[in-house]
Amino acid sequence: MQKAVLLFFLITALSWAQTPKSVVYHPVNESFVRLDTLAYTDLPLGVKRNGQHSAGLYVDFKTNAKQIKAKWCVKPSGVFSYLSEVNRRGLDLYADVNGTYQYVRSGFPSANSSCSETTIIDQMAGESTTYRLYFPLYSELEQLEIGVEEGATFERITTVVDRRILVYGSSITQGASASRPGMAYPAQLERKYGYAFLNYGFGGSAKMEAAVARLLADIPSVDLLLMDCVPNSSVDEIKQRTATFVKLYREKNPTVPIVMIPSIVREVGYFNTVIGARVTAQNKQFKAEYEALVQAGVKNIHYLDVTNLLGTDHEGTSDGVHPTDLGFARWLDVVEPHLEDLFNRYF
């Protein structure tokens, strides 16, 4: 009888020890959108729509938790055939490991709901670590809570950066077709150099409108502007708008260096002759606009005369247009040396 009672207490104690602790959720109370459409009422519809997406935004926090969970909701939106659901609606967790952000795991969204709850990582050692959680690239994030086990510490971190790089561009800048939020090229550059790379990519809507130039010109404390907007701009738009765009931006930012980046060569353009000719003409006109700006006396403006941005084996896209992680890696291999030269020159 005594052995039975002792066994009962041992089993009960073991079950208590194995009972998981309650999770404490910490709400992330901040804006999840990249622009204020009430302050800029004349923006094109596509810019307004995509500007509500949380591409490039993240939260930094420090915890000694052994598990990290997340609850979040996104505004329902259309499905894009060239985007993964983690890219479109998911989260991406990185950890600061000896000064370098290392990928941990993603927050995978629910297949059946616009709201999700998931354990991103568990069974960790419980060491105090700084984390970065990237938000969805192609959805409007409405609510986010980060969960850790009861008793674990949790502290929001405000990251201080030396430089702010403004990146204006198309769906490629926004992050299509990266597999997940942390693989968009502005986020990759951000982690590598420790600068803030402000993602103002507007899928299908980077057309150098005057209203957009005024919006970008109002963003404070920018050290360099990257213009990666050629894929969305027609030849006529490039011809008619580039000089005005630069002029409007420079009115409020007279010394900020501007870097003009040509479009990738769309893989479908090797077979679709209309698309192929259009991309060639776009890049030719963009370079001509750069040369005209230099002739007009515009200072601190640069054109990256680069080719083969996605490699030469034609395997770098998801759909003949948007780079995969492989495509972005190749894009960075080509572009980064030029950016580093500019950083050394201006910073």
Order of alpha helices (4+ residues) and beta strands (2+ residues): alpha-beta-alpha-beta-beta-alpha-beta-beta-beta-beta-beta-beta-beta-alpha-alpha-beta-alpha-beta-alpha-beta-alpha-beta-alpha
